[in-house]
């Protein structure tokens, strides 16, 4: 039995129903935010998508700390793009789901792509040349 406030404000005992409560008491889980494995499974098995993305990001940060900036940033960008792909393809991704599926995929994709492009265009000796970077640099200095 759960306590639900009636519209008059008096607490009333009602059996659990599918009706929406009169007062919002919590936020709903994002679409696809359910467990990726059953509740009896250990936590890493239930949350493997976010652990994979965080592990790859940590590996990228370790590579950056080992003085290989460009490669480390590309690993981080790849981790974000993988997160977007997992969010798009899998029905349940656990804590990798933050907002709606569309918003998560677009956010992961834009961040991953921008980090990759900036890592490839980083000085000295850029691997790609982006013409607008030079204009932005001159307008800010």
C-alpha positions as a LaTeX table, in Angstrom:
\begin{tabular}{lrrr}
\hline
Residue & $x$ (\AA) & $y$ (\AA) & $z$ (\AA) \\
\hline
Unk1 & 0.00 & 0.00 & 0.00 \\
Unk2 & 1.32 & 3.44 & $-0.88$ \\
Unk3 & 0.20 & 6.78 & 0.41 \\
Unk4 & $-1.18$ & 9.07 & $-2.27$ \\
Unk5 & $-2.45$ & 12.57 & $-1.65$ \\
Unk6 & $-5.92$ & 13.21 & $-2.90$ \\
Unk7 & $-6.71$ & 16.50 & $-4.57$ \\
Unk8 & $-8.00$ & 17.85 & $-1.30$ \\
Unk9 & $-4.59$ & 17.19 & 0.26 \\
Unk10 & $-5.68$ & 14.45 & 2.68 \\
Unk11 & $-3.48$ & 11.37 & 2.73 \\
Unk12 & $-5.47$ & 8.39 & 1.57 \\
Unk13 & $-4.57$ & 4.73 & 1.34 \\
Unk14 & $-4.88$ & 3.40 & $-2.21$ \\
Unk15 & $-3.59$ & 0.23 & $-3.79$ \\
Unk16 & $-0.86$ & 0.78 & $-6.31$ \\
Unk17 & $-2.46$ & 1.85 & $-9.58$ \\
Unk18 & $-1.32$ & 2.79 & $-13.05$ \\
Unk19 & $-2.79$ & 6.28 & $-12.76$ \\
Unk20 & $-0.42$ & 9.19 & $-12.58$ \\
Unk21 & $-0.14$ & 10.72 & $-9.11$ \\
Unk22 & $-1.59$ & 14.15 & $-8.45$ \\
Unk23 & 1.81 & 15.40 & $-7.30$ \\
Unk24 & 5.07 & 14.64 & $-9.11$ \\
Unk25 & 7.35 & 12.86 & $-6.67$ \\
Unk26 & 10.18 & 11.66 & $-8.94$ \\
Unk27 & 11.48 & 11.88 & $-12.47$ \\
Unk28 & 11.07 & 9.06 & $-14.94$ \\
Unk29 & 13.99 & 7.02 & $-16.22$ \\
Unk30 & 15.14 & 7.98 & $-19.75$ \\
Unk31 & 14.08 & 5.78 & $-22.63$ \\
Unk32 & 16.50 & 2.84 & $-22.75$ \\
Unk33 & 17.79 & 3.52 & $-19.24$ \\
Unk34 & 16.91 & 0.05 & $-17.97$ \\
Unk35 & 19.45 & $-2.55$ & $-16.91$ \\
Unk36 & 21.30 & $-4.38$ & $-19.65$ \\
Unk37 & 21.19 & $-7.61$ & $-17.60$ \\
Unk38 & 18.91 & $-9.03$ & $-14.91$ \\
Unk39 & 18.95 & $-7.69$ & $-11.37$ \\
Unk40 & 20.73 & $-10.80$ & $-10.10$ \\
Unk41 & 23.75 & $-10.06$ & $-12.29$ \\
Unk42 & 26.71 & $-8.17$ & $-10.79$ \\
Unk43 & 26.86 & $-4.41$ & $-11.37$ \\
Unk44 & 29.50 & $-4.52$ & $-14.14$ \\
Unk45 & 27.29 & $-6.86$ & $-16.17$ \\
Unk46 & 24.27 & $-4.59$ & $-15.71$ \\
Unk47 & 26.13 & $-1.40$ & $-16.64$ \\
Unk48 & 28.71 & $-2.59$ & $-19.19$ \\
Unk49 & 28.00 & 0.15 & $-21.81$ \\
Unk50 & 28.90 & 3.05 & $-19.51$ \\
Unk51 & 31.85 & 1.11 & $-18.06$ \\
Unk52 & 33.19 & 0.47 & $-21.56$ \\
Unk53 & 32.93 & 4.14 & $-22.54$ \\
Unk54 & 34.46 & 5.33 & $-19.25$ \\
Unk55 & 37.25 & 2.75 & $-19.49$ \\
Unk56 & 38.18 & 3.86 & $-23.00$ \\
Unk57 & 38.06 & 7.50 & $-21.91$ \\
Unk58 & 40.36 & 6.72 & $-18.96$ \\
Unk59 & 42.73 & 4.93 & $-21.35$ \\
Unk60 & 42.72 & 8.00 & $-23.60$ \\
Unk61 & 43.51 & 10.25 & $-20.65$ \\
Unk62 & 46.36 & 7.94 & $-19.67$ \\
Unk63 & 47.77 & 8.17 & $-23.20$ \\
Unk64 & 47.51 & 11.98 & $-23.05$ \\
Unk65 & 49.32 & 11.93 & $-19.69$ \\
Unk66 & 52.03 & 9.78 & $-21.29$ \\
Unk67 & 52.73 & 12.72 & $-23.64$ \\
Unk68 & 50.88 & 11.60 & $-26.75$ \\
Unk69 & 48.20 & 14.28 & $-26.96$ \\
Unk70 & 46.81 & 13.60 & $-30.43$ \\
Unk71 & 46.45 & 9.81 & $-30.05$ \\
Unk72 & 44.92 & 10.14 & $-26.57$ \\
Unk73 & 42.35 & 12.65 & $-27.80$ \\
Unk74 & 41.46 & 10.37 & $-30.70$ \\
Unk75 & 40.87 & 7.51 & $-28.25$ \\
Unk76 & 38.59 & 9.77 & $-26.18$ \\
Unk77 & 36.73 & 10.83 & $-29.34$ \\
Unk78 & 36.36 & 7.18 & $-30.32$ \\
Unk79 & 34.94 & 6.38 & $-26.87$ \\
Unk80 & 32.30 & 9.09 & $-27.25$ \\
Unk81 & 31.40 & 7.96 & $-30.76$ \\
Unk82 & 31.14 & 4.37 & $-29.49$ \\
Unk83 & 28.84 & 5.61 & $-26.72$ \\
Unk84 & 26.61 & 7.25 & $-29.32$ \\
Unk85 & 26.56 & 4.08 & $-31.42$ \\
Unk86 & 25.70 & 1.92 & $-28.39$ \\
Unk87 & 22.93 & 4.35 & $-27.39$ \\
Unk88 & 21.51 & 4.21 & $-30.92$ \\
Unk89 & 21.72 & 0.45 & $-31.44$ \\
Unk90 & 20.95 & $-1.14$ & $-28.05$ \\
Unk91 & 17.47 & $-1.07$ & $-26.52$ \\
Unk92 & 18.81 & $-0.78$ & $-22.94$ \\
Unk93 & 22.12 & 0.86 & $-22.10$ \\
Unk94 & 21.75 & 1.48 & $-18.37$ \\
Unk95 & 23.39 & 4.65 & $-17.09$ \\
Unk96 & 24.65 & 5.58 & $-20.57$ \\
Unk97 & 21.11 & 6.84 & $-21.19$ \\
Unk98 & 20.85 & 10.39 & $-19.87$ \\
Unk99 & 18.12 & 12.03 & $-21.93$ \\
Unk100 & 16.07 & 10.92 & $-24.91$ \\
Unk101 & 17.74 & 8.56 & $-27.37$ \\
Unk102 & 17.92 & 11.26 & $-30.07$ \\
Unk103 & 19.49 & 13.84 & $-27.73$ \\
Unk104 & 22.04 & 11.37 & $-26.38$ \\
Unk105 & 23.10 & 10.16 & $-29.85$ \\
Unk106 & 23.44 & 13.70 & $-31.19$ \\
Unk107 & 25.35 & 14.88 & $-28.11$ \\
Unk108 & 27.79 & 11.96 & $-28.13$ \\
Unk109 & 28.25 & 12.30 & $-31.89$ \\
Unk110 & 28.88 & 16.06 & $-31.89$ \\
Unk111 & 31.30 & 15.88 & $-28.96$ \\
Unk112 & 33.19 & 12.90 & $-30.39$ \\
Unk113 & 33.44 & 14.42 & $-33.86$ \\
Unk114 & 34.56 & 17.84 & $-32.58$ \\
Unk115 & 37.22 & 16.32 & $-30.30$ \\
Unk116 & 38.51 & 14.19 & $-33.20$ \\
Unk117 & 38.64 & 17.16 & $-35.59$ \\
Unk118 & 40.39 & 19.38 & $-33.07$ \\
Unk119 & 42.91 & 16.63 & $-32.26$ \\
Unk120 & 43.66 & 16.15 & $-35.96$ \\
Unk121 & 44.05 & 19.89 & $-36.51$ \\
Unk122 & 46.17 & 20.55 & $-33.39$ \\
Unk123 & 49.49 & 22.29 & $-33.85$ \\
Unk124 & 52.34 & 21.56 & $-34.45$ \\
Unk125 & 52.17 & 19.45 & $-37.59$ \\
Unk126 & 48.39 & 19.11 & $-38.01$ \\
Unk127 & 47.21 & 15.96 & $-39.78$ \\
Unk128 & 44.35 & 17.90 & $-41.43$ \\
Unk129 & 44.04 & 21.58 & $-42.27$ \\
Unk130 & 40.78 & 23.30 & $-41.38$ \\
Unk131 & 40.61 & 26.76 & $-42.99$ \\
Unk132 & 38.27 & 28.23 & $-40.39$ \\
Unk133 & 40.65 & 27.43 & $-37.49$ \\
Unk134 & 43.20 & 29.99 & $-38.69$ \\
Unk135 & 40.51 & 32.66 & $-39.01$ \\
Unk136 & 39.17 & 31.91 & $-35.52$ \\
Unk137 & 42.68 & 32.01 & $-34.07$ \\
Unk138 & 43.43 & 35.40 & $-35.68$ \\
Unk139 & 40.11 & 36.88 & $-34.56$ \\
Unk140 & 40.66 & 35.88 & $-30.94$ \\
Unk141 & 44.28 & 37.01 & $-30.59$ \\
\hline
\end{tabular}
